[in-house]
Amino acid sequence: MGAELSKTSTMDDTSDEPPTSAVLLDNCHFSQVIFNNVEKFYVPGGDVICYYTLTQNIIPRGKDWVGVFRVGWKTTREYYTFMWAPLPSDAPSDTAVQQQIQFKAYYLPKDDEYYQFCYVDQDGVVRGASVPFQFRAETEDDILVVTTQGEVEEIELQNKNLHKENEELKASCASLEKQKMDLQEKLNKMQELQNSLESLKSNTEKLELELNSLKKENKHLKELDDCREAELHQLKEEIQNVTSDKERLETRLKSALDHMDQLQSQVLNYEKEVESLSFVNRDKTEELESLMEENRQLRAIGIQQQQNQDLMKELEEQKRLFQILQAKKNEADEENQKLREENELLRHLSQAGEVSSFSAVSQAQAPIPGPEAGGFLFGSPYSVAGANLGAGAADLASIRKCPMCDELFPEDIETRQYEAHVQSHLLECPVCSETFDKSNKQVFDDHVFCHNLAQF
């Protein structure tokens, strides 16, 4: 009954709950507020005035309060009842200030346990505590009384009458004793029931705190789910764009391959013509002019083949980007499904009211593997993509071209210098080592941001 009253009682000043905390006793400062004139016993049923002194080491604030605590308390949440501490009138901050608070009898404990006053600031930290006291009447000491002879005789007569009444009372004591034992047994059962009720209330408060924590966690998961949905929508748009680019590049590649076949046919015809001309007895001047014309055409064919190789490289890069985006989409779909399952589980636990503990599990995205050690991000930039292009392609093998800026390098450049130039165009993810073109820095920032979201 007493513990229930401490949580629901209404003070004269306000009905708000005081600010408390789970700060342990070792972190409190009991010497900043000193309690004065604390009695050993306070008579039950009467108002109690608490006197205390604010030292110069404390600055009182509007939400400070004085509470009655049962001796043995651990945190300021275990108060029995409280009153808001009045702010002192204008006084120098370097002097002690005397204050007092009156506790109404209705809100004070009714048992004979030991209690103490505690001054708690608006941060929930104890700044002062009193000596223990009890709520019970003080017993009277034996008193020496001097009486006359007549008073003695009268007292003896009264003693005889009292002795006779005592004999009569002894006869009824046996039945009263039995009733007393029955009442004591009932009282013990009531005490056990009260203890069970207090334990249930404490467990209920803990469950409410856990439920509130789970509600907050569920709200956070919903926010993450919304973010995943937006990211998934963006990935779908990027996939559509890449698919469109892929189809366009495939069309261009097909056209380029058809043109390349035509050029190969022309080259074969030229070779046959050269072979036939070798058996013809012509003038040396005409033969030389024919060979020079043939050489010019072959060079033109080589330039066209180089352009076809660039188109093939661009198509391969678009295919790789499409595969990466498709993998990200699949991972996002899996994470969304896991989040939906966790939210469904939280709703069932909340409705049953028997939630004890729950921990949200977040799955990190699997990093996309980078290029193999010793290789290039976009493959060998100086390899010959169209080995079947026929004669004339060997003239281009001596040129190295950067796949990012199309800059050309001589054949004798060192491999590490060429690789360093290509890497200077890239940004590498610190989490999964995936690389991005520096011109797409926004895509790189969004990718790193998604990793940060996955960690929560």
Secondary structure in CASP SS format (residue, H / E / C, confidence):
PFRMAT SS
TARGET T0000
AUTHOR 0000-0000-0000
METHOD secondary structure of the structure
MODEL  1
M C 1.00
G H 1.00
A H 1.00
E H 1.00
L H 1.00
S H 1.00
K H 1.00
T H 1.00
S C 1.00
T C 1.00
M C 1.00
D C 1.00
D C 1.00
T C 1.00
S C 1.00
D C 1.00
E C 1.00
P C 1.00
P C 1.00
T C 1.00
S C 1.00
A C 1.00
V C 1.00
L C 1.00
L H 1.00
D H 1.00
N H 1.00
C C 1.00
H C 1.00
F C 1.00
S E 1.00
Q C 1.00
V E 1.00
I E 1.00
F E 1.00
N E 1.00
N C 1.00
V C 1.00
E C 1.00
K C 1.00
F E 1.00
Y E 1.00
V C 1.00
P C 1.00
G C 1.00
G C 1.00
D C 1.00
V E 1.00
I E 1.00
C E 1.00
Y E 1.00
Y E 1.00
T E 1.00
L E 1.00
T C 1.00
Q C 1.00
N C 1.00
I C 1.00
I C 1.00
P C 1.00
R C 1.00
G C 1.00
K C 1.00
D C 1.00
W E 1.00
V E 1.00
G E 1.00
V E 1.00
F E 1.00
R E 1.00
V C 1.00
G C 1.00
W C 1.00
K C 1.00
T C 1.00
T H 1.00
R H 1.00
E H 1.00
Y E 1.00
Y E 1.00
T E 1.00
F E 1.00
M E 1.00
W E 1.00
A C 1.00
P C 1.00
L C 1.00
P C 1.00
S C 1.00
D C 1.00
A C 1.00
P C 1.00
S C 1.00
D C 1.00
T C 1.00
A C 1.00
V E 1.00
Q E 1.00
Q E 1.00
Q E 1.00
I E 1.00
Q E 1.00
F E 1.00
K C 1.00
A H 1.00
Y H 1.00
Y H 1.00
L C 1.00
P C 1.00
K C 1.00
D C 1.00
D C 1.00
E C 1.00
Y C 1.00
Y E 1.00
Q E 1.00
F E 1.00
C E 1.00
Y E 1.00
V E 1.00
D C 1.00
Q C 1.00
D C 1.00
G C 1.00
V C 1.00
V E 1.00
R E 1.00
G E 1.00
A E 1.00
S C 1.00
V C 1.00
P C 1.00
F E 1.00
Q E 1.00
F E 1.00
R C 1.00
A C 1.00
E C 1.00
T C 1.00
E C 1.00
D C 1.00
D C 1.00
I C 1.00
L C 1.00
V C 1.00
V C 1.00
T C 1.00
T C 1.00
Q H 1.00
G H 1.00
E H 1.00
V H 1.00
E H 1.00
E H 1.00
I H 1.00
E H 1.00
L H 1.00
Q H 1.00
N H 1.00
K H 1.00
N H 1.00
L H 1.00
H H 1.00
K H 1.00
E H 1.00
N H 1.00
E H 1.00
E H 1.00
L H 1.00
K H 1.00
A H 1.00
S H 1.00
C H 1.00
A H 1.00
S H 1.00
L H 1.00
E H 1.00
K H 1.00
Q H 1.00
K H 1.00
M H 1.00
D H 1.00
L H 1.00
Q H 1.00
E H 1.00
K H 1.00
L H 1.00
N H 1.00
K H 1.00
M H 1.00
Q H 1.00
E H 1.00
L H 1.00
Q H 1.00
N H 1.00
S H 1.00
L H 1.00
E H 1.00
S H 1.00
L H 1.00
K H 1.00
S H 1.00
N H 1.00
T H 1.00
E H 1.00
K H 1.00
L H 1.00
E H 1.00
L H 1.00
E H 1.00
L H 1.00
N H 1.00
S H 1.00
L H 1.00
K H 1.00
K H 1.00
E H 1.00
N H 1.00
K H 1.00
H H 1.00
L H 1.00
K H 1.00
E H 1.00
L H 1.00
D H 1.00
D H 1.00
C H 1.00
R H 1.00
E H 1.00
A H 1.00
E H 1.00
L H 1.00
H H 1.00
Q H 1.00
L H 1.00
K H 1.00
E H 1.00
E H 1.00
I H 1.00
Q H 1.00
N H 1.00
V H 1.00
T H 1.00
S H 1.00
D H 1.00
K H 1.00
E H 1.00
R H 1.00
L H 1.00
E H 1.00
T H 1.00
R H 1.00
L H 1.00
K H 1.00
S H 1.00
A H 1.00
L H 1.00
D H 1.00
H H 1.00
M H 1.00
D H 1.00
Q H 1.00
L H 1.00
Q H 1.00
S H 1.00
Q H 1.00
V H 1.00
L H 1.00
N H 1.00
Y H 1.00
E H 1.00
K H 1.00
E H 1.00
V H 1.00
E H 1.00
S H 1.00
L H 1.00
S C 1.00
F C 1.00
V C 1.00
N C 1.00
R C 1.00
D C 1.00
K H 1.00
T H 1.00
E H 1.00
E H 1.00
L H 1.00
E H 1.00
S H 1.00
L H 1.00
M H 1.00
E H 1.00
E H 1.00
N H 1.00
R H 1.00
Q H 1.00
L H 1.00
R H 1.00
A H 1.00
I H 1.00
G H 1.00
I H 1.00
Q H 1.00
Q H 1.00
Q H 1.00
Q H 1.00
N H 1.00
Q H 1.00
D H 1.00
L H 1.00
M H 1.00
K H 1.00
E H 1.00
L H 1.00
E H 1.00
E H 1.00
Q H 1.00
K H 1.00
R H 1.00
L H 1.00
F H 1.00
Q H 1.00
I H 1.00
L H 1.00
Q H 1.00
A H 1.00
K H 1.00
K H 1.00
N H 1.00
E H 1.00
A H 1.00
D H 1.00
E H 1.00
E H 1.00
N H 1.00
Q H 1.00
K H 1.00
L H 1.00
R H 1.00
E H 1.00
E H 1.00
N H 1.00
E H 1.00
L H 1.00
L H 1.00
R H 1.00
H H 1.00
L H 1.00
S H 1.00
Q H 1.00
A H 1.00
G C 1.00
E C 1.00
V C 1.00
S C 1.00
S C 1.00
F C 1.00
S C 1.00
A C 1.00
V C 1.00
S C 1.00
Q C 1.00
A C 1.00
Q C 1.00
A C 1.00
P C 1.00
I C 1.00
P C 1.00
G C 1.00
P C 1.00
E C 1.00
A C 1.00
G C 1.00
G C 1.00
F C 1.00
L C 1.00
F C 1.00
G C 1.00
S C 1.00
P C 1.00
Y C 1.00
S C 1.00
V C 1.00
A C 1.00
G C 1.00
A H 1.00
N H 1.00
L H 1.00
G C 1.00
A C 1.00
G C 1.00
A H 1.00
A H 1.00
D H 1.00
L H 1.00
A C 1.00
S C 1.00
I C 1.00
R E 1.00
K E 1.00
C C 1.00
P C 1.00
M C 1.00
C C 1.00
D C 1.00
E C 1.00
L E 1.00
F E 1.00
P C 1.00
E C 1.00
D C 1.00
I C 1.00
E C 1.00
T H 1.00
R H 1.00
Q H 1.00
Y H 1.00
E H 1.00
A H 1.00
H H 1.00
V H 1.00
Q H 1.00
S C 1.00
H C 1.00
L E 1.00
L E 1.00
E E 1.00
C C 1.00
P C 1.00
V C 1.00
C C 1.00
S C 1.00
E C 1.00
T E 1.00
F E 1.00
D E 1.00
K H 1.00
S H 1.00
N H 1.00
K H 1.00
Q H 1.00
V H 1.00
F H 1.00
D H 1.00
D H 1.00
H H 1.00
V H 1.00
F H 1.00
C H 1.00
H H 1.00
N H 1.00
L H 1.00
A H 1.00
Q H 1.00
F C 1.00
END
